[in-house]
Amino acid sequence: MHKTFVIAELGASWNSSLEDAEALIKVAVDAGASACKFQWTSDPHEMAKRRKASAEAQAMYAKYLAYPIETLLALKDLCTKAGIEFMVTTFIDADIQTVSSMVERFKVSAFESGNNDFIRHHVRYDKDIIVSINPTYLPLPRTQRLRQIKLLHCISKYPAKLDELYLSRINEFDLDGYSDHSGDPITGGIAVAAGAGIVEAHIKLDTTPIDNPDYPHSLTPDEFGQYMNDIRTVEKML
């Protein structure tokens, strides 16, 4: 039976707390996810500059994504001890090499998916590169893509409404999977039925503060359990 590779995205929801991160990793493991993914930047100012982001966005990057490399290593250690793959998304060229030895595969966010030079910097490490892409991006046919690049359909709205998800695009453009920002537990199984072999979804704790930037589009532990159950059920049905 085909088994979907499911990435539990912890983004900002671990709230820069190793205790919360450990609790979220347990949620992912208990639900049967394949990997836990974090986000990290060594330079929030450079990240904001490349994205032409506002001062408010830069402050958010600094608060949730710009933590010491020692903390990133501690997060990897927590994943290793829990028996789940560690992943991390970076946003500037200098950070790719830093994380390259920590991960089995890379993940590029939709905001960086149009930056070909940035993606090329990942290619040199000969690892799979999972790239989220928005509908405005028209992917090359699979026969013209680099073998190591895996493309995920993505709607960059937080949360994205169900009637905005366009899951038919997965099959239409022969994409590898789906990066989910719906915050709805129904979406994972449907994405797999629509052709996704990789699914990424944000998770949060029941205690995650409502003002956390990932709160609106993240799944609670119970919701993520349902999300994973639906994915595994659809796999059996297929």
Contacts in CASP RR format, 6 or more apart in sequence:
PFRMAT RR
TARGET T0000
AUTHOR 0000-0000-0000
METHOD contacts of the structure
MODEL  1
MHKTFVIAELGASWNSSLEDAEALIKVAVDAGASACKFQWTSDPHEMAKR
RKASAEAQAMYAKYLAYPIETLLALKDLCTKAGIEFMVTTFIDADIQTVS
SMVERFKVSAFESGNNDFIRHHVRYDKDIIVSINPTYLPLPRTQRLRQIK
LLHCISKYPAKLDELYLSRINEFDLDGYSDHSGDPITGGIAVAAGAGIVE
AHIKLDTTPIDNPDYPHSLTPDEFGQYMNDIRTVEKML
1 235 0 8 1.000
1 236 0 8 1.000
2 197 0 8 1.000
2 235 0 8 1.000
2 238 0 8 1.000
3 235 0 8 1.000
4 34 0 8 1.000
4 192 0 8 1.000
4 196 0 8 1.000
4 197 0 8 1.000
4 198 0 8 1.000
4 199 0 8 1.000
4 231 0 8 1.000
4 235 0 8 1.000
5 34 0 8 1.000
5 35 0 8 1.000
5 197 0 8 1.000
5 198 0 8 1.000
5 199 0 8 1.000
6 32 0 8 1.000
6 33 0 8 1.000
6 34 0 8 1.000
6 35 0 8 1.000
6 198 0 8 1.000
6 199 0 8 1.000
6 200 0 8 1.000
6 201 0 8 1.000
6 228 0 8 1.000
6 231 0 8 1.000
7 33 0 8 1.000
7 34 0 8 1.000
7 35 0 8 1.000
7 36 0 8 1.000
7 37 0 8 1.000
7 87 0 8 1.000
7 107 0 8 1.000
7 130 0 8 1.000
7 198 0 8 1.000
7 199 0 8 1.000
7 200 0 8 1.000
7 201 0 8 1.000
8 24 0 8 1.000
8 27 0 8 1.000
8 28 0 8 1.000
8 31 0 8 1.000
8 33 0 8 1.000
8 35 0 8 1.000
8 36 0 8 1.000
8 37 0 8 1.000
8 201 0 8 1.000
8 203 0 8 1.000
8 224 0 8 1.000
9 37 0 8 1.000
9 200 0 8 1.000
9 201 0 8 1.000
9 202 0 8 1.000
9 203 0 8 1.000
10 21 0 8 1.000
10 24 0 8 1.000
10 25 0 8 1.000
10 36 0 8 1.000
10 37 0 8 1.000
10 38 0 8 1.000
10 202 0 8 1.000
10 203 0 8 1.000
11 37 0 8 1.000
11 38 0 8 1.000
11 39 0 8 1.000
11 64 0 8 1.000
11 65 0 8 1.000
11 202 0 8 1.000
11 214 0 8 1.000
12 39 0 8 1.000
12 60 0 8 1.000
12 64 0 8 1.000
12 65 0 8 1.000
12 212 0 8 1.000
12 213 0 8 1.000
12 214 0 8 1.000
13 20 0 8 1.000
13 24 0 8 1.000
13 202 0 8 1.000
13 203 0 8 1.000
13 204 0 8 1.000
13 205 0 8 1.000
13 208 0 8 1.000
13 212 0 8 1.000
13 214 0 8 1.000
13 215 0 8 1.000
13 218 0 8 1.000
14 20 0 8 1.000
14 21 0 8 1.000
14 24 0 8 1.000
14 38 0 8 1.000
14 75 0 8 1.000
15 64 0 8 1.000
15 208 0 8 1.000
15 209 0 8 1.000
15 212 0 8 1.000
16 63 0 8 1.000
16 64 0 8 1.000
16 67 0 8 1.000
16 71 0 8 1.000
18 71 0 8 1.000
18 74 0 8 1.000
18 75 0 8 1.000
18 78 0 8 1.000
20 205 0 8 1.000
20 207 0 8 1.000
20 208 0 8 1.000
21 38 0 8 1.000
21 75 0 8 1.000
21 78 0 8 1.000
22 78 0 8 1.000
22 82 0 8 1.000
23 205 0 8 1.000
24 36 0 8 1.000
24 203 0 8 1.000
24 204 0 8 1.000
24 205 0 8 1.000
25 36 0 8 1.000
25 78 0 8 1.000
25 79 0 8 1.000
25 82 0 8 1.000
25 84 0 8 1.000
26 82 0 8 1.000
27 203 0 8 1.000
27 205 0 8 1.000
27 221 0 8 1.000
27 224 0 8 1.000
28 35 0 8 1.000
28 36 0 8 1.000
28 84 0 8 1.000
28 203 0 8 1.000
28 224 0 8 1.000
29 82 0 8 1.000
29 83 0 8 1.000
29 84 0 8 1.000
30 221 0 8 1.000
30 225 0 8 1.000
31 221 0 8 1.000
31 224 0 8 1.000
31 225 0 8 1.000
31 227 0 8 1.000
31 228 0 8 1.000
32 228 0 8 1.000
33 84 0 8 1.000
33 224 0 8 1.000
33 228 0 8 1.000
34 84 0 8 1.000
34 85 0 8 1.000
35 84 0 8 1.000
35 85 0 8 1.000
35 86 0 8 1.000
35 87 0 8 1.000
36 79 0 8 1.000
36 84 0 8 1.000
36 85 0 8 1.000
36 86 0 8 1.000
36 87 0 8 1.000
37 87 0 8 1.000
37 88 0 8 1.000
37 89 0 8 1.000
37 107 0 8 1.000
37 200 0 8 1.000
38 72 0 8 1.000
38 75 0 8 1.000
38 86 0 8 1.000
38 87 0 8 1.000
38 88 0 8 1.000
38 89 0 8 1.000
39 64 0 8 1.000
39 65 0 8 1.000
39 88 0 8 1.000
39 89 0 8 1.000
39 90 0 8 1.000
39 91 0 8 1.000
39 109 0 8 1.000
40 65 0 8 1.000
40 66 0 8 1.000
40 67 0 8 1.000
40 72 0 8 1.000
40 88 0 8 1.000
40 89 0 8 1.000
40 90 0 8 1.000
40 95 0 8 1.000
40 99 0 8 1.000
41 47 0 8 1.000
41 61 0 8 1.000
41 65 0 8 1.000
41 66 0 8 1.000
41 90 0 8 1.000
41 91 0 8 1.000
41 92 0 8 1.000
41 95 0 8 1.000
42 66 0 8 1.000
42 69 0 8 1.000
42 92 0 8 1.000
42 94 0 8 1.000
42 95 0 8 1.000
42 98 0 8 1.000
43 66 0 8 1.000
43 92 0 8 1.000
43 94 0 8 1.000
44 58 0 8 1.000
44 61 0 8 1.000
44 62 0 8 1.000
44 65 0 8 1.000
44 66 0 8 1.000
45 58 0 8 1.000
46 92 0 8 1.000
46 94 0 8 1.000
47 53 0 8 1.000
47 58 0 8 1.000
47 61 0 8 1.000
47 65 0 8 1.000
47 91 0 8 1.000
47 92 0 8 1.000
48 54 0 8 1.000
48 57 0 8 1.000
48 58 0 8 1.000
48 61 0 8 1.000
50 91 0 8 1.000
50 92 0 8 1.000
50 115 0 8 1.000
51 57 0 8 1.000
51 91 0 8 1.000
51 111 0 8 1.000
53 61 0 8 1.000
60 213 0 8 1.000
64 213 0 8 1.000
65 91 0 8 1.000
69 98 0 8 1.000
72 88 0 8 1.000
72 99 0 8 1.000
72 102 0 8 1.000
73 102 0 8 1.000
75 86 0 8 1.000
75 88 0 8 1.000
76 86 0 8 1.000
76 88 0 8 1.000
76 102 0 8 1.000
79 85 0 8 1.000
79 86 0 8 1.000
80 86 0 8 1.000
85 104 0 8 1.000
86 102 0 8 1.000
86 103 0 8 1.000
87 103 0 8 1.000
87 104 0 8 1.000
87 105 0 8 1.000
87 107 0 8 1.000
88 99 0 8 1.000
88 102 0 8 1.000
88 103 0 8 1.000
88 107 0 8 1.000
89 107 0 8 1.000
89 108 0 8 1.000
89 109 0 8 1.000
90 96 0 8 1.000
90 98 0 8 1.000
90 99 0 8 1.000
91 109 0 8 1.000
91 111 0 8 1.000
91 112 0 8 1.000
93 117 0 8 1.000
93 118 0 8 1.000
93 121 0 8 1.000
96 106 0 8 1.000
96 121 0 8 1.000
96 122 0 8 1.000
96 125 0 8 1.000
99 106 0 8 1.000
100 106 0 8 1.000
100 125 0 8 1.000
100 127 0 8 1.000
103 127 0 8 1.000
104 127 0 8 1.000
104 128 0 8 1.000
105 127 0 8 1.000
105 128 0 8 1.000
105 129 0 8 1.000
105 130 0 8 1.000
106 122 0 8 1.000
106 125 0 8 1.000
106 127 0 8 1.000
106 128 0 8 1.000
106 129 0 8 1.000
106 130 0 8 1.000
107 129 0 8 1.000
107 130 0 8 1.000
107 131 0 8 1.000
107 132 0 8 1.000
107 200 0 8 1.000
108 118 0 8 1.000
108 119 0 8 1.000
108 122 0 8 1.000
108 129 0 8 1.000
108 130 0 8 1.000
108 131 0 8 1.000
108 132 0 8 1.000
109 132 0 8 1.000
110 132 0 8 1.000
110 133 0 8 1.000
110 134 0 8 1.000
110 154 0 8 1.000
110 156 0 8 1.000
110 179 0 8 1.000
111 156 0 8 1.000
112 118 0 8 1.000
112 119 0 8 1.000
113 119 0 8 1.000
113 131 0 8 1.000
113 132 0 8 1.000
113 133 0 8 1.000
113 134 0 8 1.000
113 137 0 8 1.000
114 137 0 8 1.000
119 129 0 8 1.000
119 131 0 8 1.000
119 149 0 8 1.000
122 129 0 8 1.000
123 129 0 8 1.000
123 146 0 8 1.000
123 148 0 8 1.000
123 149 0 8 1.000
126 148 0 8 1.000
127 148 0 8 1.000
128 148 0 8 1.000
128 149 0 8 1.000
128 150 0 8 1.000
129 148 0 8 1.000
129 149 0 8 1.000
129 150 0 8 1.000
130 150 0 8 1.000
130 152 0 8 1.000
130 176 0 8 1.000
130 198 0 8 1.000
130 200 0 8 1.000
131 149 0 8 1.000
131 150 0 8 1.000
131 151 0 8 1.000
131 152 0 8 1.000
132 152 0 8 1.000
132 153 0 8 1.000
132 154 0 8 1.000
132 179 0 8 1.000
132 200 0 8 1.000
133 139 0 8 1.000
133 151 0 8 1.000
133 152 0 8 1.000
133 153 0 8 1.000
133 154 0 8 1.000
133 175 0 8 1.000
134 154 0 8 1.000
134 155 0 8 1.000
134 156 0 8 1.000
135 153 0 8 1.000
135 155 0 8 1.000
135 166 0 8 1.000
135 169 0 8 1.000
138 173 0 8 1.000
139 145 0 8 1.000
139 151 0 8 1.000
139 173 0 8 1.000
139 175 0 8 1.000
141 174 0 8 1.000
142 174 0 8 1.000
145 151 0 8 1.000
150 176 0 8 1.000
150 177 0 8 1.000
150 198 0 8 1.000
151 173 0 8 1.000
151 175 0 8 1.000
151 176 0 8 1.000
151 177 0 8 1.000
152 175 0 8 1.000
152 176 0 8 1.000
152 177 0 8 1.000
152 178 0 8 1.000
152 179 0 8 1.000
152 196 0 8 1.000
152 198 0 8 1.000
152 200 0 8 1.000
153 166 0 8 1.000
153 167 0 8 1.000
153 169 0 8 1.000
153 170 0 8 1.000
153 173 0 8 1.000
153 175 0 8 1.000
153 177 0 8 1.000
153 178 0 8 1.000
153 179 0 8 1.000
153 196 0 8 1.000
154 178 0 8 1.000
154 179 0 8 1.000
154 181 0 8 1.000
155 164 0 8 1.000
155 165 0 8 1.000
155 166 0 8 1.000
155 181 0 8 1.000
156 181 0 8 1.000
157 164 0 8 1.000
157 181 0 8 1.000
158 181 0 8 1.000
158 213 0 8 1.000
158 214 0 8 1.000
158 216 0 8 1.000
158 217 0 8 1.000
159 181 0 8 1.000
159 182 0 8 1.000
159 183 0 8 1.000
159 184 0 8 1.000
159 216 0 8 1.000
159 217 0 8 1.000
160 181 0 8 1.000
160 182 0 8 1.000
160 217 0 8 1.000
161 182 0 8 1.000
162 182 0 8 1.000
162 184 0 8 1.000
162 186 0 8 1.000
162 187 0 8 1.000
165 182 0 8 1.000
165 187 0 8 1.000
167 178 0 8 1.000
167 190 0 8 1.000
167 191 0 8 1.000
167 194 0 8 1.000
168 194 0 8 1.000
169 175 0 8 1.000
170 177 0 8 1.000
170 178 0 8 1.000
170 191 0 8 1.000
170 194 0 8 1.000
170 195 0 8 1.000
170 196 0 8 1.000
171 194 0 8 1.000
171 195 0 8 1.000
175 196 0 8 1.000
176 196 0 8 1.000
176 197 0 8 1.000
176 198 0 8 1.000
177 191 0 8 1.000
177 195 0 8 1.000
177 196 0 8 1.000
177 197 0 8 1.000
177 198 0 8 1.000
177 199 0 8 1.000
178 187 0 8 1.000
178 188 0 8 1.000
178 191 0 8 1.000
178 194 0 8 1.000
178 196 0 8 1.000
178 198 0 8 1.000
178 199 0 8 1.000
178 200 0 8 1.000
179 199 0 8 1.000
179 200 0 8 1.000
180 187 0 8 1.000
180 188 0 8 1.000
180 191 0 8 1.000
180 199 0 8 1.000
180 200 0 8 1.000
180 201 0 8 1.000
180 202 0 8 1.000
181 202 0 8 1.000
181 217 0 8 1.000
182 217 0 8 1.000
183 201 0 8 1.000
183 202 0 8 1.000
183 216 0 8 1.000
183 217 0 8 1.000
183 218 0 8 1.000
183 219 0 8 1.000
183 223 0 8 1.000
185 219 0 8 1.000
185 223 0 8 1.000
185 224 0 8 1.000
185 225 0 8 1.000
185 226 0 8 1.000
185 227 0 8 1.000
185 230 0 8 1.000
186 230 0 8 1.000
187 201 0 8 1.000
187 227 0 8 1.000
188 196 0 8 1.000
188 199 0 8 1.000
188 201 0 8 1.000
188 227 0 8 1.000
188 230 0 8 1.000
188 231 0 8 1.000
189 199 0 8 1.000
189 227 0 8 1.000
189 230 0 8 1.000
189 231 0 8 1.000
189 233 0 8 1.000
189 234 0 8 1.000
190 234 0 8 1.000
191 199 0 8 1.000
192 199 0 8 1.000
192 231 0 8 1.000
192 234 0 8 1.000
192 235 0 8 1.000
192 238 0 8 1.000
193 234 0 8 1.000
193 237 0 8 1.000
193 238 0 8 1.000
199 231 0 8 1.000
201 219 0 8 1.000
201 224 0 8 1.000
201 227 0 8 1.000
202 214 0 8 1.000
202 217 0 8 1.000
202 218 0 8 1.000
202 219 0 8 1.000
203 218 0 8 1.000
203 219 0 8 1.000
203 220 0 8 1.000
203 221 0 8 1.000
203 224 0 8 1.000
204 212 0 8 1.000
204 214 0 8 1.000
204 215 0 8 1.000
204 218 0 8 1.000
204 219 0 8 1.000
204 220 0 8 1.000
205 220 0 8 1.000
205 221 0 8 1.000
206 220 0 8 1.000
206 221 0 8 1.000
208 214 0 8 1.000
208 215 0 8 1.000
208 218 0 8 1.000
209 215 0 8 1.000
219 225 0 8 1.000
219 227 0 8 1.000
END
